[in-house]
Every structure is written in C-alpha cells, then in structure tokens.
C-alpha cells in the first residue's frame, strides 16, 4: 500500500510522516522547486519577521547539504 499523505493517523493521534517530508525535500532537488505559499499568495511580501523563517532557512540548508552529499561528477566532457 502506498500512502502519499504527510499526516498519518495512529492510535496516539495524528502524526507527521518524516518519510513524506524527506521525499518532498528530496524531490524538490530533481524536477520540482520549493516555494513559500505565503509569498506566492501575497500574504507576505518578504520573509523578514515571519515566524517560519528559521525553519525555511533550515530546509534550504538541508536541500543544499543533500545536493552536496548526493551529487557526484563522474566524468567531464570536452567538445572541441
């Protein structure tokens, strides 16, 4: 069974699925992007003063770190 939900229900209550969060961050490094809906929808015009700024910056660092750790140049080509 494949679940594509960020929240899962358990006997303890609703939980956030770290796998889905990790997959969303990883997938953003392929064909997708990460954007802030608060900025996109015009609710905020800048990140200054946003209480989520610290978390968003952390996500950006995770993406950069993931790219650095998983991207390897295997060969260079020169077309002269």
Secondary structure, DSSP 4 states (H G I P E B T S, - for coil): -----SEEEETTEEEE-HHHHHHHHHHTTTT-----HHHHTTS-SSSTT-TTHHHHHHHHHHHHHHHHHH----------
